[in-house]
Amino acid sequence: MIKVLVTDDEELIRKSVKLKLDQDGEIEVVATAANGLEAVELCGIHMPDIVLMDIKMPECDGIEATRLITSMYKSIKVIMLTSFIDEPKLRNALNNGAKGYICKDWDSSKIISVVKEPNGNIVMIDKPVIDLLFNHTEEDIQFSEHEKKIMLLILEGMSTENMSAKIFLSQGTIKNIISGLLKKLGLNDRVQLAVYAAKYFTWHEMPKI
């Protein structure tokens, strides 16, 4: 059973999202929260697997709540749940540990598929949001096979140590390749690189590993 905490300051939204998730027998909404502070408190009580987190809320917004939850509870995955696209807030949410960003108006099946994604480290972001974050064209950027493999493994949430064992490169070499990718793409960290990889592999064939 996948335990979910739904956080939104609007009661109607909380009830709507809960109703959508309740359609699946493998998902249990263990609690709902009306603000970020309440969400942090309820995480300590219920230890959900996933928190669906609104961004704009009173007392403590979703960005700060995400930072607190991901720093306190490493096993909990936070996915931003919102009705608008705000690039600075999106970047802040990802930098504070959010694993993805979905829209409130998605239908039940799409929200359920995100919640049930077996690899909790995959960044799941709606395509328009990815396009907003990275508006340069891939045609201008060339990647080596090692770079493609490492982007794919980052997308899968693999650590540097596990990458080393998987593709038979030293951890130092892998770190250097990742640093080179960040510089090439003008990105700040692995989270943003995972988001870019999600977009890249939507349009390009995945490498064989």
C-alpha positions, 0 to 999 in steps of 0.5 A: 500500500502506498501512503499519501499525504495531500497538502493544499490550503483549499479544502475542495482541492484536498477532497478532489485529489483524495477522491481521485487517489481513492479510486486505486486500491493500492493507494491510501490517503493517510491524511490531508494538510491545509498548510506546510507546517501541518504537512511537516507535523503529519509526516512525523505522525503518518510517515507517508511514502509521498506528499503531494504539496501545493506551493502557495499556502499560508503560514508555511508555503510548499517550498519551505515545507518541502525543504523541511520534509526532505531534510528530516525524512529521507524516505519521503518523496515530495511532488509539487501539486499546483495549478500554475507554472511559476519558473522561479518557484519551480526551480526553488522547489526542485532545489529544495528536494522535490522529485516532480511537479504535476498539475492539479487538473490532471485526470485521475489516471495520470495522478495515480500513475505518478504516485505509483511510479516504482522508482521514487527517484525519477523526476516526473514533470509535465512536458510544458514545465520541462520546456519552460525550464529548458528552452534551448534546442537539443539539436545544438548539443552533442553528447558522448555515449558515456554522457548519455549513459550517465544522464540516464542513470541520474534520471533513474536516481542512481548514486555515483558509486552504483554508476561506477559498478554499472558502467565500469568507470571510476567514481572520479571519472563519473563526477568529472563527466557530471560536472562537464554536463552541468557546465555544458547545459548551464545547470546547477545540480543533479536534480536539474540534470535529471529534469533535462534528461527526462526531456532529452530521452522523451525525444531521443533513444535511450543508450544501452547499458 
